[in-house]
Amino acid sequence: MQLSHDYAEHLPQLVRLSQGEEQPDPHLLFLNEPLALELGFDPGWLRSPAGLDLLLGHDTAHAMAYSGFQFGQFNPYMGDGRALLLGEARVGDVFLDLHAKGTGLTPFSRPGSDGRATLSSILREYLVSEAMHALGVPTTRGLAVISTGRKIQRGHVRPAGVGVRVAASHLRVGTFHYAQLGDGTNQLQALADYAISRHYPAAIKSENPYKEFFRLVVESQMRTVAKWQRLGFIHGVMNTDNTTISGQTIDYGPCAFMESYDLATVFSSIDNGGRYAYGNQPHILGWNLARLAESLLPLFSSDPNEAVSFAQEVMDFFPERFEEEMSAQWAAALDTTPEVFASYREALARRQPDLTQAHRALVAAVGNDSSLARELFDGEDFLSAYLSSEPSPKKVDDSFPRVIPRNRQLDAALKQAEAGDFGAYREMLEAVIHPWRPHPHFEEPDPTGLADFMTFCGT
């Protein structure tokens, strides 16, 4: 199958031709065969030397340019420093990106970088992205994990790997920052036109397509992050270069799933101030989208005051709109009223139970076994009100998974995989891609409460 290079052809100023480095002993460890078939690939060919060359970026590939606000500080010239856009596969009427991470140095590599990634970080992204897909969250997908046969220094010597993922696109909020730095509004407008055509074609018919485009990006991202909140997912690095235009979740670095419900929960080793803690994610999303609005101002109107007024109006309404979205999602999942959801959220904050277990306790209570729910929420008024609202047992069961990628279990599986034993990793992968199947080994909260647990980005 031949990949297209649609993005590079339309926006050549936003890419640099590049190529993955030769690897000493590459082996394909995991291949997502159902996804490969959806893309039109023969899985057998992908396992061949020619297929491996494609996945490692040895054919035509490009490093993508972008900027980013990283922990609030603007970095104007970033881009793919250890990754390559391999091209796009056409599936029906849409393009899907194939993007490889850990392929070596690119024109955007930072000083001192080797452009590589630890095998452990690649395995983490593959498993967590596939778990998120199974949980119904818009996300990039894991296509392949390749061990390179190379050892790299990250604190200590560790095996390196390359991961290949699939996305609706790799257009980021930070891509628009970068385009804004270009030649007047020409580059910015070309990028916006491309993004609208690829992701939000209905906006073309609007009176002002760029205003409608911005509104649609806001709505897409709100829906995604609201789903994160319901599942207890913590991204860990919500920089603007990690916020997509499509609304998909991207770049699973020091991510984790919250167990005990606490708005201040943060696991990322590089988030010392808790900027990207669980409870801050809605606020940070709004901050990131405000930065997108700033980049798009020249397209909103030729009158700077009118452009700022429009952007301000959308962002002023954002907190209320996000709360409406989250309340609607949770209430629909619980099959109850927004008022009962609000009482449930207050009870979660007071009791701080394991979030996934609390959800499943409500599933059991709706099915006439309220023992665990009453144990977790003894004395809380919301439980009686919830059961009185007569939620549908099937609907509630379908909304709340039994299994999430629990942190210490994933950490242990990754350590074993680095040592060459993939048994625990395969078992966990199978469990998280079928998160509604009973799997007692992966359903129990961590008995330590995840005290002192940290996650790392793997760069």
HELIX and SHEET records of a PDB file:
HELIX    1   1 ASP A    6  HIS A   10  1                                   5    
HELIX    2   2 PRO A   12  LEU A   14  5                                   3    
HELIX    3   3 GLU A   33  LEU A   39  1                                   7    
HELIX    4   4 PRO A   43  LEU A   46  1                                   4    
HELIX    5   5 PRO A   49  LEU A   55  1                                   7    
HELIX    6   6 LEU A  119  ALA A  134  1                                  16    
HELIX    7   7 VAL A  173  GLN A  180  1                                   8    
HELIX    8   8 ASN A  186  HIS A  199  1                                  14    
HELIX    9   9 PRO A  201  LYS A  205  5                                   5    
HELIX   10  10 PRO A  209  LEU A  231  1                                  23    
HELIX   11  11 THR A  240  ASN A  242  5                                   3    
HELIX   12  12 TYR A  278  ASN A  280  5                                   3    
HELIX   13  13 GLN A  281  PHE A  300  1                                  20    
HELIX   14  14 PRO A  304  LEU A  334  1                                  31    
HELIX   15  15 PRO A  338  ARG A  351  1                                  14    
HELIX   16  16 LEU A  355  VAL A  366  1                                  12    
HELIX   17  17 SER A  371  LEU A  376  1                                   6    
HELIX   18  18 PHE A  382  SER A  388  1                                   7    
HELIX   19  19 PRO A  393  SER A  399  1                                   7    
HELIX   20  20 ASN A  407  GLU A  418  1                                  12    
HELIX   21  21 GLY A  423  VAL A  432  1                                  10    
HELIX   22  22 PRO A  440  PHE A  442  5                                   3    
SHEET    1   A 2 VAL A  15  SER A  18  0                                        
SHEET    2   A 2 ALA A  61  MET A  64 -1                                        
SHEET    1   B 5 HIS A  27  LEU A  31  0                                        
SHEET    2   B 5 ARG A 141  GLN A 153 -1                                        
SHEET    3   B 5 VAL A 157  ALA A 167 -1                                        
SHEET    4   B 5 VAL A  94  LYS A 101 -1                                        
SHEET    5   B 5 ALA A  83  VAL A  91 -1                                        
SHEET    1   C 4 HIS A  27  LEU A  31  0                                        
SHEET    2   C 4 ARG A 141  GLN A 153 -1                                        
SHEET    3   C 4 VAL A 157  ALA A 167 -1                                        
SHEET    4   C 4 ALA A 117  THR A 118 -1                                        
SHEET    1   D 2 GLY A  68  GLN A  70  0                                        
SHEET    2   D 2 GLN A  73  ASN A  75 -1                                        
SHEET    1   E 2 PHE A 233  ILE A 234  0                                        
SHEET    2   E 2 ALA A 256  PHE A 257 -1                                        
END                                                                             
